[in-house]
Amino acid sequence: MQREKNNNFILDFTGVYDDEFAKEKTSLTWIDCTDITGCDMYVSDEAEKQIGERVDSVGIHGIHFLDSGNYHYVTKIMTDRIKEPFSLVVFDHHTDMQKPMIEGLTSCGDWAGKVIKDNPYICQLILVGPEKKDINAIGLRSNKLITYSAQEIRAEAMESKTNQIDLSVPVYISIDKDVLDEMAEYFMDGDTFKSATFLCKIEETNKA
């Protein structure tokens, strides 16, 4: 499959980036989504269609800013457009695999579970960062799911799962904004930074 050109962009639903990026100065493509209704936390079919059309106008290759955590489900909309085997790495304090509170609607709390169940191209979903009790509460059971709890990260007890990770397919990485805030605050001592460093070393470890 021919690779699309990288296009780094912002999906602006709430104006959250107005203080962080000057529209007239940023090199990022700015996609205004403030007119889309039915998309805060839960996304209606019509809103999902509109978001998808705007994503299709620029493609999914590159770095994407997806507003607040209420819109983390956009990762599902993105990965629905991948038509080859891939793995998804999710850095998040939440599992995003909760049981849907509103049947038929995708939300910021259940989108990752739907990716595993519904996407025919997903090989693995590697979830990094939730508390162990939240991981244990996941109702979904799948051999495609690999988890690293916050407790495992703090204890640096992640090596045992390294060999389970498939390195033969492309990887899509999704990072919750709250995790980025933690990385910025703690950086070298932060749990999430340790997990990111660990995953960056996975390929080297598996080749050894």
C-alpha positions, 0 to 999 in steps of 0.5 A: 500500500502506498504511504500517504504524505505526513500531514500534522494537524489539529482537530479543534472541537472546543478551542482548547489549543487557542492559547497553545498555538497561534493559528496564523503561525503554526505549521500544523493544519488546523481543522475546525470542528467546532460546528459539529454537534453530538460529539462531546464524550459520546459521538453520534453516527452523524458526528462520526461521519462528519469527523471522518470526512474531515480526517479523510481530507488530510489523511491519517499519517503524521502527528494529530492533536485531538483536543481534550480526552473527551475526544480520544475516541477519534483514535478509533475513527483514525484507525478505522481507516487503516487497511493493513495489519497494524498494532495500536499502542495507547498511553492512558490512565484509563482503559477506555474499554468500559461497558457502553452506557449508551448502546450504539454510541462510541464514547471516550470510555469504550472506544478502545474495546471497540477497536479490538472487537470490530477492526479486522486489521488490528493485531495487538492493542498495547495499553500502557498506564491504567491502574491494575484494578481498572485493568482487572475490571476490563470485561473484554478478554482477547489475546490481542490485548497486552497491558502494562499497569501503572504498578508494573511501570513503577516497579519496572516489572514489564520485561516479561511481556516484551516477547509477546509484542509483534514487531512485524507490523506498523504501529499507531500510537495514541497518547492521552493529553493527561499523560502528556501533562504528567510527562512534562511535569515529571519527565525523567522520574515520571512513570509514563516516561519510564513506560515510553522508554521501555517501549522504545527499547522493545525492538532492540530487546527482541533482536537480542 
